Amino acid sequence: MAKGPLFSIGTLHVQYYGLCMALGIILCFAFLYFTMQKYNYNDEAIDKLLIIGICATAFGVFMAMVFQALYDYIANPSAGFSLGDSMTFYGGLIGGVVSFLVVWNLYAFVIAPRTKIKLLQNNMNASLTDALKLAPIGLTIAHAFGRLGCTFAGCCHGGETDAWYGIWMYIERSNSGYALSSAVKVVPTQLFECLFLLVLTAVMVILLFKFDFKYNLGVYAIAYGIWRFVIEYVRKDYRGNFVGNLTPSQFWSIIIVILGIAYFFIYKFWLYRFEKHPELQPPVREKKVKTEE
């Protein structure tokens, strides 16, 4: 795959990975914006959900670097703890989700009920519970493009292969067992995961728009957790062991699957109470009617 920046402007180098990641995030929020409009969310609900989501995404990227730095430190304490360019998805997912939930609940249950500032009052016609069936679809869109970026960056690859589906990559991690910056034909686990995420996106879109399915978050957690646990046996970019013989991602995959199963019960017996059902409320936007002259 391509090595080096896509293009440069002076000292600014635009990398393929960064471009794919940015495109994925843009498409994620574009999907959420138009879907929330389709489901009759008012402007305040859309604005506040997206603003908190964007902030959580930024914090998630930071935590993705923190988690990877922690794994590197565990594998080689003598090198010290330092943030680099490497990131791990589960670190970003955990950081993003936790920060979103903290900020949302702080706003919805602490700030909004007590403030006299109109801008901070809660006049949303939708709750976080309503948005949970939409959110994982946006997440898989962004993640799929992120994995495409990994293909260009030469990370998250599988083992060396001569099979027809193998792709040539520049492997830059010396502790992976390959020479620094050498061209090696490897199993494209990044592309496999990209395709898996696109299929999962399509499945959740069908469940949402055709059946108004409310458990997409559980479907995502279980499906991706199982996929990630299995694909870790194929990936060969060394990231160290975490608990026993499990890689860090396999450990978190088990946790994610358990939480995904639990989500079905949590939603069914508790979370459903917080739904506001904006799609059943009077339209918040008047449809434009063509007039004949």
Helices and strands as residue ranges (DSSP letters): E 7-9, E 12-14, H 16-38, H 43-75, G 77-79, H 89-106, I 107-111, G 118-120, H 128-131, H 135-153, E 167-171, G 174-176, E 182-186, H 189-211, H 216-231, H 248-269, G 271-274, G 278-280
